[in-house]
Amino acid sequence: MPSIDGSHPALAGHFPGDPVVPGVVLVDHMLDAIAAWRPGVRILGAHRLRFLRLVRPGESFVMECTSGQSGRLRVRCRIGQE
């Protein structure tokens, strides 16, 4: 399971003493997960992008990708049972 290492450059100012993985880093991992699942797919946008909890450095997470009949992709990031 992937995690974001505490030495990731995006964490330097996000937030000193209480580090949180920036959403843009999670979105980057989401795009990597989609590319691995469906090579060559072209992402045209994001619809209803929500972050439901903070992700801390070192927390393991899983990206789950599914697609519907409309061709839209759905990606969920899970940490444990959350």
mmCIF file of the N, C-alpha and C atoms, coordinates in Angstrom:
data_MODEL
# 
_entry.id   MODEL 
# 
loop_
_atom_site.group_PDB 
_atom_site.id 
_atom_site.type_symbol 
_atom_site.label_atom_id 
_atom_site.label_alt_id 
_atom_site.label_comp_id 
_atom_site.label_asym_id 
_atom_site.label_entity_id 
_atom_site.label_seq_id 
_atom_site.pdbx_PDB_ins_code 
_atom_site.Cartn_x 
_atom_site.Cartn_y 
_atom_site.Cartn_z 
_atom_site.occupancy 
_atom_site.B_iso_or_equiv 
_atom_site.pdbx_formal_charge 
_atom_site.auth_seq_id 
_atom_site.auth_comp_id 
_atom_site.auth_asym_id 
_atom_site.auth_atom_id 
_atom_site.pdbx_PDB_model_num 
ATOM 1   N N  . MET A 1 1  ? 0.845   -1.181 0.000   1.00 0.00 ? 1  MET A N  1 
ATOM 2   C CA . MET A 1 1  ? 0.000   0.000  0.000   1.00 0.00 ? 1  MET A CA 1 
ATOM 3   C C  . MET A 1 1  ? 0.887   1.239  0.000   1.00 0.00 ? 1  MET A C  1 
ATOM 4   N N  . PRO A 1 2  ? 0.530   2.209  -0.827  1.00 0.00 ? 2  PRO A N  1 
ATOM 5   C CA . PRO A 1 2  ? 1.342   3.432  -0.853  1.00 0.00 ? 2  PRO A CA 1 
ATOM 6   C C  . PRO A 1 2  ? 1.105   4.301  0.372   1.00 0.00 ? 2  PRO A C  1 
ATOM 7   N N  . SER A 1 3  ? 2.049   5.139  0.623   1.00 0.00 ? 3  SER A N  1 
ATOM 8   C CA . SER A 1 3  ? 1.921   6.179  1.639   1.00 0.00 ? 3  SER A CA 1 
ATOM 9   C C  . SER A 1 3  ? 2.803   7.334  1.192   1.00 0.00 ? 3  SER A C  1 
ATOM 10  N N  . ILE A 1 4  ? 2.600   8.485  1.782   1.00 0.00 ? 4  ILE A N  1 
ATOM 11  C CA . ILE A 1 4  ? 3.413   9.661  1.468   1.00 0.00 ? 4  ILE A CA 1 
ATOM 12  C C  . ILE A 1 4  ? 4.439   9.800  2.579   1.00 0.00 ? 4  ILE A C  1 
ATOM 13  N N  . ASP A 1 5  ? 5.693   9.723  2.195   1.00 0.00 ? 5  ASP A N  1 
ATOM 14  C CA . ASP A 1 5  ? 6.785   9.802  3.157   1.00 0.00 ? 5  ASP A CA 1 
ATOM 15  C C  . ASP A 1 5  ? 6.861   11.206 3.769   1.00 0.00 ? 5  ASP A C  1 
ATOM 16  N N  . GLY A 1 6  ? 7.233   11.261 5.015   1.00 0.00 ? 6  GLY A N  1 
ATOM 17  C CA . GLY A 1 6  ? 7.347   12.533 5.729   1.00 0.00 ? 6  GLY A CA 1 
ATOM 18  C C  . GLY A 1 6  ? 8.369   13.485 5.143   1.00 0.00 ? 6  GLY A C  1 
ATOM 19  N N  . SER A 1 7  ? 9.250   12.978 4.270   1.00 0.00 ? 7  SER A N  1 
ATOM 20  C CA . SER A 1 7  ? 10.266  13.846 3.652   1.00 0.00 ? 7  SER A CA 1 
ATOM 21  C C  . SER A 1 7  ? 9.803   14.396 2.298   1.00 0.00 ? 7  SER A C  1 
ATOM 22  N N  . HIS A 1 8  ? 8.566   14.131 1.906   1.00 0.00 ? 8  HIS A N  1 
ATOM 23  C CA . HIS A 1 8  ? 8.053   14.635 0.625   1.00 0.00 ? 8  HIS A CA 1 
ATOM 24  C C  . HIS A 1 8  ? 8.174   16.156 0.611   1.00 0.00 ? 8  HIS A C  1 
ATOM 25  N N  . PRO A 1 9  ? 8.675   16.744 -0.484  1.00 0.00 ? 9  PRO A N  1 
ATOM 26  C CA . PRO A 1 9  ? 8.889   18.202 -0.519  1.00 0.00 ? 9  PRO A CA 1 
ATOM 27  C C  . PRO A 1 9  ? 7.628   19.036 -0.308  1.00 0.00 ? 9  PRO A C  1 
ATOM 28  N N  . ALA A 1 10 ? 6.459   18.508 -0.648  1.00 0.00 ? 10 ALA A N  1 
ATOM 29  C CA . ALA A 1 10 ? 5.214   19.275 -0.477  1.00 0.00 ? 10 ALA A CA 1 
ATOM 30  C C  . ALA A 1 10 ? 4.821   19.435 0.980   1.00 0.00 ? 10 ALA A C  1 
ATOM 31  N N  . LEU A 1 11 ? 5.429   18.655 1.863   1.00 0.00 ? 11 LEU A N  1 
ATOM 32  C CA . LEU A 1 11 ? 5.061   18.718 3.277   1.00 0.00 ? 11 LEU A CA 1 
ATOM 33  C C  . LEU A 1 11 ? 5.798   19.806 4.051   1.00 0.00 ? 11 LEU A C  1 
ATOM 34  N N  . ALA A 1 12 ? 6.818   20.376 3.458   1.00 0.00 ? 12 ALA A N  1 
ATOM 35  C CA . ALA A 1 12 ? 7.668   21.338 4.170   1.00 0.00 ? 12 ALA A CA 1 
ATOM 36  C C  . ALA A 1 12 ? 6.868   22.452 4.849   1.00 0.00 ? 12 ALA A C  1 
ATOM 37  N N  . GLY A 1 13 ? 5.874   22.994 4.189   1.00 0.00 ? 13 GLY A N  1 
ATOM 38  C CA . GLY A 1 13 ? 5.109   24.073 4.806   1.00 0.00 ? 13 GLY A CA 1 
ATOM 39  C C  . GLY A 1 13 ? 3.665   23.700 5.051   1.00 0.00 ? 13 GLY A C  1 
ATOM 40  N N  . HIS A 1 14 ? 3.372   22.435 5.088   1.00 0.00 ? 14 HIS A N  1 
ATOM 41  C CA . HIS A 1 14 ? 1.970   21.988 5.112   1.00 0.00 ? 14 HIS A CA 1 
ATOM 42  C C  . HIS A 1 14 ? 1.683   21.062 6.273   1.00 0.00 ? 14 HIS A C  1 
ATOM 43  N N  . PHE A 1 15 ? 1.700   21.259 7.399   1.00 0.00 ? 15 PHE A N  1 
ATOM 44  C CA . PHE A 1 15 ? 1.823   22.446 8.229   1.00 0.00 ? 15 PHE A CA 1 
ATOM 45  C C  . PHE A 1 15 ? 2.871   22.123 9.279   1.00 0.00 ? 15 PHE A C  1 
ATOM 46  N N  . PRO A 1 16 ? 3.811   23.010 9.533   1.00 0.00 ? 16 PRO A N  1 
ATOM 47  C CA . PRO A 1 16 ? 4.878   22.726 10.491  1.00 0.00 ? 16 PRO A CA 1 
ATOM 48  C C  . PRO A 1 16 ? 4.318   22.327 11.857  1.00 0.00 ? 16 PRO A C  1 
ATOM 49  N N  . GLY A 1 17 ? 4.817   21.216 12.378  1.00 0.00 ? 17 GLY A N  1 
ATOM 50  C CA . GLY A 1 17 ? 4.378   20.728 13.674  1.00 0.00 ? 17 GLY A CA 1 
ATOM 51  C C  . GLY A 1 17 ? 3.116   19.874 13.622  1.00 0.00 ? 17 GLY A C  1 
ATOM 52  N N  . ASP A 1 18 ? 2.375   19.930 12.511  1.00 0.00 ? 18 ASP A N  1 
ATOM 53  C CA . ASP A 1 18 ? 1.147   19.147 12.357  1.00 0.00 ? 18 ASP A CA 1 
ATOM 54  C C  . ASP A 1 18 ? 0.991   18.795 10.870  1.00 0.00 ? 18 ASP A C  1 
ATOM 55  N N  . PRO A 1 19 ? 1.901   17.961 10.325  1.00 0.00 ? 19 PRO A N  1 
ATOM 56  C CA . PRO A 1 19 ? 1.933   17.726 8.876   1.00 0.00 ? 19 PRO A CA 1 
ATOM 57  C C  . PRO A 1 19 ? 0.689   17.040 8.339   1.00 0.00 ? 19 PRO A C  1 
ATOM 58  N N  . VAL A 1 20 ? 0.235   17.543 7.189   1.00 0.00 ? 20 VAL A N  1 
ATOM 59  C CA . VAL A 1 20 ? -0.914  17.017 6.464   1.00 0.00 ? 20 VAL A CA 1 
ATOM 60  C C  . VAL A 1 20 ? -0.497  16.871 5.005   1.00 0.00 ? 20 VAL A C  1 
ATOM 61  N N  . VAL A 1 21 ? -0.874  15.770 4.368   1.00 0.00 ? 21 VAL A N  1 
ATOM 62  C CA . VAL A 1 21 ? -0.575  15.586 2.953   1.00 0.00 ? 21 VAL A CA 1 
ATOM 63  C C  . VAL A 1 21 ? -1.499  16.510 2.151   1.00 0.00 ? 21 VAL A C  1 
ATOM 64  N N  . PRO A 1 22 ? -0.926  17.381 1.304   1.00 0.00 ? 22 PRO A N  1 
ATOM 65  C CA . PRO A 1 22 ? -1.757  18.286 0.501   1.00 0.00 ? 22 PRO A CA 1 
ATOM 66  C C  . PRO A 1 22 ? -2.644  17.513 -0.481  1.00 0.00 ? 22 PRO A C  1 
ATOM 67  N N  . GLY A 1 23 ? -3.826  18.035 -0.731  1.00 0.00 ? 23 GLY A N  1 
ATOM 68  C CA . GLY A 1 23 ? -4.746  17.404 -1.669  1.00 0.00 ? 23 GLY A CA 1 
ATOM 69  C C  . GLY A 1 23 ? -4.146  17.207 -3.050  1.00 0.00 ? 23 GLY A C  1 
ATOM 70  N N  . VAL A 1 24 ? -3.326  18.143 -3.494  1.00 0.00 ? 24 VAL A N  1 
ATOM 71  C CA . VAL A 1 24 ? -2.732  18.028 -4.828  1.00 0.00 ? 24 VAL A CA 1 
ATOM 72  C C  . VAL A 1 24 ? -1.827  16.794 -4.920  1.00 0.00 ? 24 VAL A C  1 
ATOM 73  N N  . VAL A 1 25 ? -1.197  16.411 -3.829  1.00 0.00 ? 25 VAL A N  1 
ATOM 74  C CA . VAL A 1 25 ? -0.360  15.210 -3.818  1.00 0.00 ? 25 VAL A CA 1 
ATOM 75  C C  . VAL A 1 25 ? -1.248  13.965 -3.922  1.00 0.00 ? 25 VAL A C  1 
ATOM 76  N N  . LEU A 1 26 ? -2.383  13.970 -3.245  1.00 0.00 ? 26 LEU A N  1 
ATOM 77  C CA . LEU A 1 26 ? -3.319  12.852 -3.348  1.00 0.00 ? 26 LEU A CA 1 
ATOM 78  C C  . LEU A 1 26 ? -3.912  12.750 -4.756  1.00 0.00 ? 26 LEU A C  1 
ATOM 79  N N  . VAL A 1 27 ? -4.227  13.891 -5.364  1.00 0.00 ? 27 VAL A N  1 
ATOM 80  C CA . VAL A 1 27 ? -4.745  13.890 -6.734  1.00 0.00 ? 27 VAL A CA 1 
ATOM 81  C C  . VAL A 1 27 ? -3.690  13.337 -7.691  1.00 0.00 ? 27 VAL A C  1 
ATOM 82  N N  . ASP A 1 28 ? -2.431  13.676 -7.482  1.00 0.00 ? 28 ASP A N  1 
ATOM 83  C CA . ASP A 1 28 ? -1.353  13.144 -8.309  1.00 0.00 ? 28 ASP A CA 1 
ATOM 84  C C  . ASP A 1 28 ? -1.296  11.615 -8.205  1.00 0.00 ? 28 ASP A C  1 
ATOM 85  N N  . HIS A 1 29 ? -1.437  11.099 -6.993  1.00 0.00 ? 29 HIS A N  1 
ATOM 86  C CA . HIS A 1 29 ? -1.468  9.639  -6.800  1.00 0.00 ? 29 HIS A CA 1 
ATOM 87  C C  . HIS A 1 29 ? -2.714  9.033  -7.459  1.00 0.00 ? 29 HIS A C  1 
ATOM 88  N N  . MET A 1 30 ? -3.825  9.764  -7.421  1.00 0.00 ? 30 MET A N  1 
ATOM 89  C CA . MET A 1 30 ? -5.042  9.303  -8.068  1.00 0.00 ? 30 MET A CA 1 
ATOM 90  C C  . MET A 1 30 ? -4.830  9.173  -9.574  1.00 0.00 ? 30 MET A C  1 
ATOM 91  N N  . LEU A 1 31 ? -4.195  10.161 -10.175 1.00 0.00 ? 31 LEU A N  1 
ATOM 92  C CA . LEU A 1 31 ? -3.920  10.113 -11.615 1.00 0.00 ? 31 LEU A CA 1 
ATOM 93  C C  . LEU A 1 31 ? -2.983  8.961  -11.953 1.00 0.00 ? 31 LEU A C  1 
ATOM 94  N N  . ASP A 1 32 ? -2.001  8.713  -11.097 1.00 0.00 ? 32 ASP A N  1 
ATOM 95  C CA . ASP A 1 32 ? -1.103  7.565  -11.302 1.00 0.00 ? 32 ASP A CA 1 
ATOM 96  C C  . ASP A 1 32 ? -1.871  6.247  -11.227 1.00 0.00 ? 32 ASP A C  1 
ATOM 97  N N  . ALA A 1 33 ? -2.808  6.146  -10.279 1.00 0.00 ? 33 ALA A N  1 
ATOM 98  C CA . ALA A 1 33 ? -3.606  4.920  -10.129 1.00 0.00 ? 33 ALA A CA 1 
ATOM 99  C C  . ALA A 1 33 ? -4.471  4.694  -11.365 1.00 0.00 ? 33 ALA A C  1 
ATOM 100 N N  . ILE A 1 34 ? -5.065  5.760  -11.894 1.00 0.00 ? 34 ILE A N  1 
ATOM 101 C CA . ILE A 1 34 ? -5.889  5.638  -13.102 1.00 0.00 ? 34 ILE A CA 1 
ATOM 102 C C  . ILE A 1 34 ? -5.022  5.222  -14.283 1.00 0.00 ? 34 ILE A C  1 
ATOM 103 N N  . ALA A 1 35 ? -3.849  5.825  -14.424 1.00 0.00 ? 35 ALA A N  1 
ATOM 104 C CA . ALA A 1 35 ? -2.953  5.486  -15.539 1.00 0.00 ? 35 ALA A CA 1 
ATOM 105 C C  . ALA A 1 35 ? -2.503  4.025  -15.477 1.00 0.00 ? 35 ALA A C  1 
ATOM 106 N N  . ALA A 1 36 ? -2.288  3.508  -14.277 1.00 0.00 ? 36 ALA A N  1 
ATOM 107 C CA . ALA A 1 36 ? -1.889  2.101  -14.129 1.00 0.00 ? 36 ALA A CA 1 
ATOM 108 C C  . ALA A 1 36 ? -3.058  1.171  -14.441 1.00 0.00 ? 36 ALA A C  1 
ATOM 109 N N  . TRP A 1 37 ? -4.264  1.585  -14.069 1.00 0.00 ? 37 TRP A N  1 
ATOM 110 C CA . TRP A 1 37 ? -5.465  0.772  -14.263 1.00 0.00 ? 37 TRP A CA 1 
ATOM 111 C C  . TRP A 1 37 ? -5.924  0.784  -15.718 1.00 0.00 ? 37 TRP A C  1 
ATOM 112 N N  . ARG A 1 38 ? -5.895  1.979  -16.330 1.00 0.00 ? 38 ARG A N  1 
ATOM 113 C CA . ARG A 1 38 ? -6.347  2.159  -17.709 1.00 0.00 ? 38 ARG A CA 1 
ATOM 114 C C  . ARG A 1 38 ? -5.309  2.955  -18.499 1.00 0.00 ? 38 ARG A C  1 
ATOM 115 N N  . PRO A 1 39 ? -4.228  2.290  -18.923 1.00 0.00 ? 39 PRO A N  1 
ATOM 116 C CA . PRO A 1 39 ? -3.181  3.000  -19.682 1.00 0.00 ? 39 PRO A CA 1 
ATOM 117 C C  . PRO A 1 39 ? -3.778  3.710  -20.902 1.00 0.00 ? 39 PRO A C  1 
ATOM 118 N N  . GLY A 1 40 ? -3.340  4.921  -21.115 1.00 0.00 ? 40 GLY A N  1 
ATOM 119 C CA . GLY A 1 40 ? -3.778  5.688  -22.273 1.00 0.00 ? 40 GLY A CA 1 
ATOM 120 C C  . GLY A 1 40 ? -5.058  6.481  -22.076 1.00 0.00 ? 40 GLY A C  1 
ATOM 121 N N  . VAL A 1 41 ? -5.742  6.293  -20.946 1.00 0.00 ? 41 VAL A N  1 
ATOM 122 C CA . VAL A 1 41 ? -6.971  7.051  -20.717 1.00 0.00 ? 41 VAL A CA 1 
ATOM 123 C C  . VAL A 1 41 ? -6.625  8.531  -20.564 1.00 0.00 ? 41 VAL A C  1 
ATOM 124 N N  . ARG A 1 42 ? -7.506  9.381  -21.058 1.00 0.00 ? 42 ARG A N  1 
ATOM 125 C CA . ARG A 1 42 ? -7.289  10.824 -20.983 1.00 0.00 ? 42 ARG A CA 1 
ATOM 126 C C  . ARG A 1 42 ? -8.279  11.421 -19.994 1.00 0.00 ? 42 ARG A C  1 
ATOM 127 N N  . ILE A 1 43 ? -7.768  12.086 -18.980 1.00 0.00 ? 43 ILE A N  1 
ATOM 128 C CA . ILE A 1 43 ? -8.615  12.716 -17.962 1.00 0.00 ? 43 ILE A CA 1 
ATOM 129 C C  . ILE A 1 43 ? -8.968  14.123 -18.444 1.00 0.00 ? 43 ILE A C  1 
ATOM 130 N N  . LEU A 1 44 ? -10.254 14.405 -18.517 1.00 0.00 ? 44 LEU A N  1 
ATOM 131 C CA . LEU A 1 44 ? -10.707 15.711 -19.006 1.00 0.00 ? 44 LEU A CA 1 
ATOM 132 C C  . LEU A 1 44 ? -11.130 16.652 -17.889 1.00 0.00 ? 44 LEU A C  1 
ATOM 133 N N  . GLY A 1 45 ? -11.292 16.130 -16.697 1.00 0.00 ? 45 GLY A N  1 
ATOM 134 C CA . GLY A 1 45 ? -11.708 16.977 -15.587 1.00 0.00 ? 45 GLY A CA 1 
ATOM 135 C C  . GLY A 1 45 ? -12.040 16.133 -14.376 1.00 0.00 ? 45 GLY A C  1 
ATOM 136 N N  . ALA A 1 46 ? -12.418 16.818 -13.324 1.00 0.00 ? 46 ALA A N  1 
ATOM 137 C CA . ALA A 1 46 ? -12.806 16.141 -12.084 1.00 0.00 ? 46 ALA A CA 1 
ATOM 138 C C  . ALA A 1 46 ? -14.168 16.672 -11.659 1.00 0.00 ? 46 ALA A C  1 
ATOM 139 N N  . HIS A 1 47 ? -15.035 15.767 -11.274 1.00 0.00 ? 47 HIS A N  1 
ATOM 140 C CA . HIS A 1 47 ? -16.388 16.124 -10.870 1.00 0.00 ? 47 HIS A CA 1 
ATOM 141 C C  . HIS A 1 47 ? -16.593 15.646 -9.435  1.00 0.00 ? 47 HIS A C  1 
ATOM 142 N N  . ARG A 1 48 ? -17.056 16.526 -8.584  1.00 0.00 ? 48 ARG A N  1 
ATOM 143 C CA . ARG A 1 48 ? -17.334 16.188 -7.176  1.00 0.00 ? 48 ARG A CA 1 
ATOM 144 C C  . ARG A 1 48 ? -16.102 15.650 -6.451  1.00 0.00 ? 48 ARG A C  1 
ATOM 145 N N  . LEU A 1 49 ? -15.028 16.339 -6.538  1.00 0.00 ? 49 LEU A N  1 
ATOM 146 C CA . LEU A 1 49 ? -13.804 15.980 -5.823  1.00 0.00 ? 49 LEU A CA 1 
ATOM 147 C C  . LEU A 1 49 ? -13.946 16.434 -4.375  1.00 0.00 ? 49 LEU A C  1 
ATOM 148 N N  . ARG A 1 50 ? -13.891 15.474 -3.443  1.00 0.00 ? 50 ARG A N  1 
ATOM 149 C CA . ARG A 1 50 ? -14.058 15.802 -2.020  1.00 0.00 ? 50 ARG A CA 1 
ATOM 150 C C  . ARG A 1 50 ? -12.984 15.080 -1.211  1.00 0.00 ? 50 ARG A C  1 
ATOM 151 N N  . PHE A 1 51 ? -12.517 15.751 -0.188  1.00 0.00 ? 51 PHE A N  1 
ATOM 152 C CA . PHE A 1 51 ? -11.593 15.164 0.772   1.00 0.00 ? 51 PHE A CA 1 
ATOM 153 C C  . PHE A 1 51 ? -12.360 15.060 2.090   1.00 0.00 ? 51 PHE A C  1 
ATOM 154 N N  . LEU A 1 52 ? -12.568 13.852 2.565   1.00 0.00 ? 52 LEU A N  1 
ATOM 155 C CA . LEU A 1 52 ? -13.410 13.645 3.735   1.00 0.00 ? 52 LEU A CA 1 
ATOM 156 C C  . LEU A 1 52 ? -12.637 13.581 5.043   1.00 0.00 ? 52 LEU A C  1 
ATOM 157 N N  . ARG A 1 53 ? -11.320 13.435 4.942   1.00 0.00 ? 53 ARG A N  1 
ATOM 158 C CA . ARG A 1 53 ? -10.491 13.432 6.155   1.00 0.00 ? 53 ARG A CA 1 
ATOM 159 C C  . ARG A 1 53 ? -9.065  13.776 5.776   1.00 0.00 ? 53 ARG A C  1 
ATOM 160 N N  . LEU A 1 54 ? -8.313  14.221 6.784   1.00 0.00 ? 54 LEU A N  1 
ATOM 161 C CA . LEU A 1 54 ? -6.906  14.534 6.568   1.00 0.00 ? 54 LEU A CA 1 
ATOM 162 C C  . LEU A 1 54 ? -6.109  13.244 6.391   1.00 0.00 ? 54 LEU A C  1 
ATOM 163 N N  . VAL A 1 55 ? -5.095  13.317 5.562   1.00 0.00 ? 55 VAL A N  1 
ATOM 164 C CA . VAL A 1 55 ? -4.153  12.209 5.405   1.00 0.00 ? 55 VAL A CA 1 
ATOM 165 C C  . VAL A 1 55 ? -2.828  12.681 5.967   1.00 0.00 ? 55 VAL A C  1 
ATOM 166 N N  . ARG A 1 56 ? -2.285  11.900 6.849   1.00 0.00 ? 56 ARG A N  1 
ATOM 167 C CA . ARG A 1 56 ? -1.016  12.233 7.496   1.00 0.00 ? 56 ARG A CA 1 
ATOM 168 C C  . ARG A 1 56 ? 0.134   11.500 6.804   1.00 0.00 ? 56 ARG A C  1 
ATOM 169 N N  . PRO A 1 57 ? 1.331   12.083 6.835   1.00 0.00 ? 57 PRO A N  1 
ATOM 170 C CA . PRO A 1 57 ? 2.488   11.400 6.271   1.00 0.00 ? 57 PRO A CA 1 
ATOM 171 C C  . PRO A 1 57 ? 2.655   10.022 6.913   1.00 0.00 ? 57 PRO A C  1 
ATOM 172 N N  . GLY A 1 58 ? 2.965   9.028  6.092   1.00 0.00 ? 58 GLY A N  1 
ATOM 173 C CA . GLY A 1 58 ? 3.194   7.675  6.575   1.00 0.00 ? 58 GLY A CA 1 
ATOM 174 C C  . GLY A 1 58 ? 1.944   6.816  6.658   1.00 0.00 ? 58 GLY A C  1 
ATOM 175 N N  . GLU A 1 59 ? 0.750   7.418  6.533   1.00 0.00 ? 59 GLU A N  1 
ATOM 176 C CA . GLU A 1 59 ? -0.478  6.621  6.557   1.00 0.00 ? 59 GLU A CA 1 
ATOM 177 C C  . GLU A 1 59 ? -0.605  5.862  5.232   1.00 0.00 ? 59 GLU A C  1 
ATOM 178 N N  . SER A 1 60 ? -0.848  4.563  5.320   1.00 0.00 ? 60 SER A N  1 
ATOM 179 C CA . SER A 1 60 ? -1.051  3.763  4.114   1.00 0.00 ? 60 SER A CA 1 
ATOM 180 C C  . SER A 1 60 ? -2.462  3.963  3.591   1.00 0.00 ? 60 SER A C  1 
ATOM 181 N N  . PHE A 1 61 ? -2.586  4.028  2.272   1.00 0.00 ? 61 PHE A N  1 
ATOM 182 C CA . PHE A 1 61 ? -3.897  4.190  1.664   1.00 0.00 ? 61 PHE A CA 1 
ATOM 183 C C  . PHE A 1 61 ? -4.000  3.326  0.413   1.00 0.00 ? 61 PHE A C  1 
ATOM 184 N N  . VAL A 1 62 ? -5.221  3.123  -0.016  1.00 0.00 ? 62 VAL A N  1 
ATOM 185 C CA . VAL A 1 62 ? -5.512  2.344  -1.217  1.00 0.00 ? 62 VAL A CA 1 
ATOM 186 C C  . VAL A 1 62 ? -6.370  3.197  -2.134  1.00 0.00 ? 62 VAL A C  1 
ATOM 187 N N  . MET A 1 63 ? -6.021  3.228  -3.416  1.00 0.00 ? 63 MET A N  1 
ATOM 188 C CA . MET A 1 63 ? -6.844  3.905  -4.415  1.00 0.00 ? 63 MET A CA 1 
ATOM 189 C C  . MET A 1 63 ? -7.668  2.845  -5.128  1.00 0.00 ? 63 MET A C  1 
ATOM 190 N N  . GLU A 1 64 ? -8.998  2.989  -5.106  1.00 0.00 ? 64 GLU A N  1 
ATOM 191 C CA . GLU A 1 64 ? -9.908  2.062  -5.775  1.00 0.00 ? 64 GLU A CA 1 
ATOM 192 C C  . GLU A 1 64 ? -10.518 2.763  -6.981  1.00 0.00 ? 64 GLU A C  1 
ATOM 193 N N  . CYS A 1 65 ? -10.338 2.188  -8.159  1.00 0.00 ? 65 CYS A N  1 
ATOM 194 C CA . CYS A 1 65 ? -10.852 2.776  -9.394  1.00 0.00 ? 65 CYS A CA 1 
ATOM 195 C C  . CYS A 1 65 ? -11.963 1.898  -9.963  1.00 0.00 ? 65 CYS A C  1 
ATOM 196 N N  . THR A 1 66 ? -13.069 2.527  -10.360 1.00 0.00 ? 66 THR A N  1 
ATOM 197 C CA . THR A 1 66 ? -14.169 1.826  -11.023 1.00 0.00 ? 66 THR A CA 1 
ATOM 198 C C  . THR A 1 66 ? -14.693 2.725  -12.140 1.00 0.00 ? 66 THR A C  1 
ATOM 199 N N  . SER A 1 67 ? -15.446 2.140  -13.059 1.00 0.00 ? 67 SER A N  1 
ATOM 200 C CA . SER A 1 67 ? -16.056 2.956  -14.110 1.00 0.00 ? 67 SER A CA 1 
ATOM 201 C C  . SER A 1 67 ? -17.503 2.552  -14.282 1.00 0.00 ? 67 SER A C  1 
ATOM 202 N N  . GLY A 1 68 ? -18.311 3.521  -14.683 1.00 0.00 ? 68 GLY A N  1 
ATOM 203 C CA . GLY A 1 68 ? -19.730 3.282  -14.904 1.00 0.00 ? 68 GLY A CA 1 
ATOM 204 C C  . GLY A 1 68 ? -20.038 3.187  -16.386 1.00 0.00 ? 68 GLY A C  1 
ATOM 205 N N  . GLN A 1 69 ? -21.302 2.984  -16.714 1.00 0.00 ? 69 GLN A N  1 
ATOM 206 C CA . GLN A 1 69 ? -21.717 2.872  -18.103 1.00 0.00 ? 69 GLN A CA 1 
ATOM 207 C C  . GLN A 1 69 ? -21.496 4.159  -18.878 1.00 0.00 ? 69 GLN A C  1 
ATOM 208 N N  . SER A 1 70 ? -21.513 5.276  -18.185 1.00 0.00 ? 70 SER A N  1 
ATOM 209 C CA . SER A 1 70 ? -21.327 6.574  -18.848 1.00 0.00 ? 70 SER A CA 1 
ATOM 210 C C  . SER A 1 70 ? -19.869 6.808  -19.250 1.00 0.00 ? 70 SER A C  1 
ATOM 211 N N  . GLY A 1 71 ? -18.977 5.952  -18.778 1.00 0.00 ? 71 GLY A N  1 
ATOM 212 C CA . GLY A 1 71 ? -17.557 6.143  -19.057 1.00 0.00 ? 71 GLY A CA 1 
ATOM 213 C C  . GLY A 1 71 ? -16.847 6.951  -17.995 1.00 0.00 ? 71 GLY A C  1 
ATOM 214 N N  . ARG A 1 72 ? -17.604 7.459  -17.047 1.00 0.00 ? 72 ARG A N  1 
ATOM 215 C CA . ARG A 1 72 ? -16.982 8.216  -15.955 1.00 0.00 ? 72 ARG A CA 1 
ATOM 216 C C  . ARG A 1 72 ? -16.238 7.272  -15.036 1.00 0.00 ? 72 ARG A C  1 
ATOM 217 N N  . LEU A 1 73 ? -15.107 7.727  -14.568 1.00 0.00 ? 73 LEU A N  1 
ATOM 218 C CA . LEU A 1 73 ? -14.308 6.949  -13.633 1.00 0.00 ? 73 LEU A CA 1 
ATOM 219 C C  . LEU A 1 73 ? -14.601 7.416  -12.217 1.00 0.00 ? 73 LEU A C  1 
ATOM 220 N N  . ARG A 1 74 ? -14.545 6.489  -11.292 1.00 0.00 ? 74 ARG A N  1 
ATOM 221 C CA . ARG A 1 74 ? -14.717 6.833  -9.887  1.00 0.00 ? 74 ARG A CA 1 
ATOM 222 C C  . ARG A 1 74 ? -13.492 6.318  -9.145  1.00 0.00 ? 74 ARG A C  1 
ATOM 223 N N  . VAL A 1 75 ? -12.900 7.197  -8.359  1.00 0.00 ? 75 VAL A N  1 
ATOM 224 C CA . VAL A 1 75 ? -11.723 6.823  -7.584  1.00 0.00 ? 75 VAL A CA 1 
ATOM 225 C C  . VAL A 1 75 ? -12.004 7.131  -6.121  1.00 0.00 ? 75 VAL A C  1 
ATOM 226 N N  . ARG A 1 76 ? -11.737 6.154  -5.279  1.00 0.00 ? 76 ARG A N  1 
ATOM 227 C CA . ARG A 1 76 ? -11.865 6.350  -3.830  1.00 0.00 ? 76 ARG A CA 1 
ATOM 228 C C  . ARG A 1 76 ? -10.518 6.049  -3.207  1.00 0.00 ? 76 ARG A C  1 
ATOM 229 N N  . CYS A 1 77 ? -10.175 6.861  -2.257  1.00 0.00 ? 77 CYS A N  1 
ATOM 230 C CA . CYS A 1 77 ? -8.956  6.633  -1.483  1.00 0.00 ? 77 CYS A CA 1 
ATOM 231 C C  . CYS A 1 77 ? -9.389  6.158  -0.104  1.00 0.00 ? 77 CYS A C  1 
ATOM 232 N N  . ARG A 1 78 ? -8.912  5.001  0.274   1.00 0.00 ? 78 ARG A N  1 
ATOM 233 C CA . ARG A 1 78 ? -9.295  4.452  1.574   1.00 0.00 ? 78 ARG A CA 1 
ATOM 234 C C  . ARG A 1 78 ? -8.075  4.314  2.481   1.00 0.00 ? 78 ARG A C  1 
ATOM 235 N N  . ILE A 1 79 ? -8.299  4.661  3.734   1.00 0.00 ? 79 ILE A N  1 
ATOM 236 C CA . ILE A 1 79 ? -7.295  4.462  4.767   1.00 0.00 ? 79 ILE A CA 1 
ATOM 237 C C  . ILE A 1 79 ? -7.937  3.518  5.780   1.00 0.00 ? 79 ILE A C  1 
ATOM 238 N N  . GLY A 1 80 ? -7.471  2.293  5.805   1.00 0.00 ? 80 GLY A N  1 
ATOM 239 C CA . GLY A 1 80 ? -8.113  1.294  6.661   1.00 0.00 ? 80 GLY A CA 1 
ATOM 240 C C  . GLY A 1 80 ? -9.543  1.108  6.206   1.00 0.00 ? 80 GLY A C  1 
ATOM 241 N N  . GLN A 1 81 ? -10.493 1.232  7.109   1.00 0.00 ? 81 GLN A N  1 
ATOM 242 C CA . GLN A 1 81 ? -11.915 1.093  6.775   1.00 0.00 ? 81 GLN A CA 1 
ATOM 243 C C  . GLN A 1 81 ? -12.574 2.432  6.443   1.00 0.00 ? 81 GLN A C  1 
ATOM 244 N N  . GLU A 1 82 ? -11.818 3.514  6.467   1.00 0.00 ? 82 GLU A N  1 
ATOM 245 C CA . GLU A 1 82 ? -12.381 4.851  6.198   1.00 0.00 ? 82 GLU A CA 1 
ATOM 246 C C  . GLU A 1 82 ? -12.351 5.151  4.721   1.00 0.00 ? 82 GLU A C  1 
# 
